[in-house]
Amino acid sequence: MSVLFEFLGTTGFATMTWGNVLMVVIGLIFITLAITKDYEPLLLLPIGFGAIVGNIAAIPSMAVGVYDEGSVLYYLYFGVSHGVYPPLIFLGIGAMTDFSTMLSNPRLVMLGAAAQVGIFLTLIGALYLGFTPEESGAIGIIGGADGPTAIFLSAKLAPHLISAIAIAAYSYMALVPVIQPPVMRLLTTRKERLIRMAPPRQVSRRERIVFPIAAFLIAAVIAPGSLALVGMLMFGNLLKESGVTERLAETARHAFVDTVTILLGFSVGASTQAQVFLTPQSVLIFGLGALSFAMATAGGVLFAKFLNLFTENKINPLVGAAGVSAVPDSARVVQMLGHQEDPHNHLLMHAMAPNVAGVIGSAICAGILWSVMVK
């Protein structure tokens, strides 16, 4: 019997807390949303299962969790805690991104920039709630609606908040179809939602090749802290557009990015151990994250309305909502709302312009915050 009781003391039942149980339930909810609602399944499913794995408690002498040096999960989590995975994700994103719609109508780039207002407003809110400047900068980047960028900046400025910020960023990315439409309808009239935009012009191959090189040079000079993210993004895009490295581009946008996504999602989920994750700070971060998404959406929509005051070639304000860099979900939401108002109005291609501009914008903002906040 003593051997039996000793064995029972080593099981997860003996060391599991109610917090661990709650996080396991949250992991199951993520998996359910991924499978039944198709909410970012490539992210929510690995994160959800990772949360279940990370909250099976073990005895202290066993190194099995992400925070236990020497464990397998510890080494997998290294790519998150040191910001290795995000630039690799950006390489794959660049290899699958077409910047043609943005190049065909450069003024739509400003909508992607305007949507980044959510980052800085959230930063101010976090400072007001008592977070340090470094923590506030890491929290603010949630407003960019870009999970890899949020993880990258958190690793540099506030490593102790990575799990909360990453879960908040990816959760709200999955909920873009829920969060954005009410804000978009509130800030636009039906007449504005019916605006039809001129078809984008044809972009030459030379423009598509020159752009990633020029964009990287400009971004890196403005914000050297964005070098890793923007550099990998534009490198991946150059692989795609050059036309001579199709095999590398194909690998980057499929097998490579899929592998890194699995490791990142699972590691982030496994880092949500209740003892570390369930804190008052996490609750505040989730609240600020929701607010930042709403403000970023509002910033893009309102700036599109502002531009319409000075031009005859009107922009459908719904397109401004795609300035948050949740690619391509926010662009799909724009298409969905525009299609509901007018089944013959196709906004997806126009929305992709601020959408991909938002990816660049959030990476540059992260570089600026890192440069300013780093000690």
Sequence and secondary structure as in RCSB ss.txt:
>XXXX:A:sequence
MSVLFEFLGTTGFATMTWGNVLMVVIGLIFITLAITKDYEPLLLLPIGFGAIVGNIAAIPSMAVGVYDEGSVLYY
LYFGVSHGVYPPLIFLGIGAMTDFSTMLSNPRLVMLGAAAQVGIFLTLIGALYLGFTPEESGAIGIIGGADGPTA
IFLSAKLAPHLISAIAIAAYSYMALVPVIQPPVMRLLTTRKERLIRMAPPRQVSRRERIVFPIAAFLIAAVIAPG
SLALVGMLMFGNLLKESGVTERLAETARHAFVDTVTILLGFSVGASTQAQVFLTPQSVLIFGLGALSFAMATAGG
VLFAKFLNLFTENKINPLVGAAGVSAVPDSARVVQMLGHQEDPHNHLLMHAMAPNVAGVIGSAICAGILWSVMVK
>XXXX:A:secstr
 HHHHHHHHTSHHHH  HHHHHHHHHHHHHHHHHHHS SSHHHHHHHHHHHHHHTS   TTS  STTSTTSHHHH
HHHHHHTT HHHHHHHHHHHH   HHHHHSGGGHHHHHHTTHHHHHHHHHHHHTT  HHHHHHHHGGGGT HHHH
HHHHHHH GGGHHHHHHHHHHHHHTHHHHHHHHHHHH  HHHHT          HHHHHHHHHHHHHHHHHH GG
GHHHHHHHHHHHHHHHHSS HHHHHHIIIIIHHHHHHHHHHHHHHT  HHHH SHHHHHHHHHHHHHHHHHHHHH
HHHHHHHTTS SS   GGGGGGGS  TTHHHHHHHHHHHHH TT   HHHHHHHHHHHHHHHHHHHHHHHHHH  
